[in-house]
Amino acid sequence: MPRPAHRRVLTVANQKGGVGKTTSTVNLAAALALHGVRVLVVDLDPQGNASTALGVEHRAGTPSVYEALLGEISLLEAAAPSTASPDLLCVPATIDLAGAEIELVSMVAREQRLKQALSPEVLDELRVDYVFIDCPPSLGLLTVNALVAAEEVLIPIQCEYYALEGLGQLLSNIDLVRSHLNPRLHVSTILLTMYDGRTKLADQVTSEVRQHFGNVALRTVIPRSVKVSEAPGYSQTVLAYDPGSRGSMSYVDAAREIALRGAQMGPGGTAGAETNGR
């Protein structure tokens, strides 16, 4: 897969739980890393599911994103290689992160902590082409930090009832962050997940999302898949757990779309939404 014209930092966000945020983060990251692109995943969810799926240690006391947010360590010290690929690094989340929202409230520039930790110098030293930030299912201070640290937002939307409910709130929060904290932030990618071709509902949601977001929505949709659900139980991505499964192939296709857009992007990352329909 082609490397991007410029390093891309994507926040994977949706305040609804169970839409495939973590699953999409780890599998897209693994697909890119397995095809020659160097990727960093920042696990910003206190549950630490991304760290588990990528086979990275995240017991209490492990150097993690929590210490990096507080400025106690550099992100370089927290980044650990994933078992999924030598080109895939992960900054794990430990249970300590659960209290971070409260601790950050009294800090100076509390919304900028992750951005400061993900400085260009640190990312240059890690030699990464992509950074994926996996957010908790909320619109709290951790998610705001993720939105301030990134230029792009990737929103996974499940092809089910209420899929678009709450999306307005997320989009207005993104607008607020753009207005006050990060003028370069934009929604660059929509990924449809949990698609079940046997239902009329899945097609309705898909056409509604494509109508609303146009070319920002990837052509590839992720099917509902038992293998995708099982893989984290074995501390693996679905690409390692069952490379030939429909779920695995779909994530590779989605990652290729993202990579092709990235190769066409200019600074600011706006061209991808216009060119990805070619």
C-alpha positions, 0 to 999 in steps of 0.5 A: 500500500502506498505511504501517505504524502504527509503523515496522517493523524486520525482520531477514531470517534463515535460516542456510541458504544459497540459501533466497531471503533476499537475493532476498526482501529486495530484492524485498519492499523494492522492491515496498513502495517502488514502492507509496508506502512508504519503505524502507531495506535494510541489507545485512549480508552481506559478499557484498553481493548486496542492494547489487548487486540494488538498483544501489547502489555497493559497491566497497571504500572506499564508505561502508558498513555496516562503517564504521557498525558500527565507529562511524566514520560515521553510517548517514546517510552510508552510506545511498544511493538505489537505482535501483529506486525513489526511496523505496528506500534501501540501506546497502551492504556492502563486502568489508571486512565480511568481517572485521567479525565478528573486529573486533567481538569485542573491542568494547564492547557488540558485539551492540548496534552495529547497533542503535546505528547504526539509532537512532530519530533516524537513521531519523526523518531518513531518514523510513523506514517499513520497515527490512529487514536482510539477514543472511549465511547464518550465526548469527555476530555479524553475524546476532546484531547484526541480531536485536538491532536488529530487533523482527521476524524474517522467515524465508524457507523454501524448499519443498524437502528439508531445508527445516525442517532447521536451523530449530530452531537458528535459532529457539533462537538467536532465543529466546536473543537475546530472553531476554538482549538484545532482549525484543521480538524475535519471528518475525512472518513466514514466507515460502515460496520456490521453490515448484514446484506440479508436485511433491508435496514442495512441497505437503508442505513448505507444509502442514507450515510452515502447520501449525507456524507458523499465520498467521505464514506468509504466504498468498502463496508465491513460485514457483521462477522463472528471471526471479527468478534472472536479475534480480540479474545485471542489477543489478535486482530482478525487479520492474524486470527483468520486472514481469509475471512470476509471480515479480514478481507474487508478491513484490508480493502478499507485500509487500501482505500484509506492508503490510496486517499492518503497518497493523493492528499495535499497538506491539510488532508482535504483532497482525499474526500474529493479524489477517493471516488475516482 
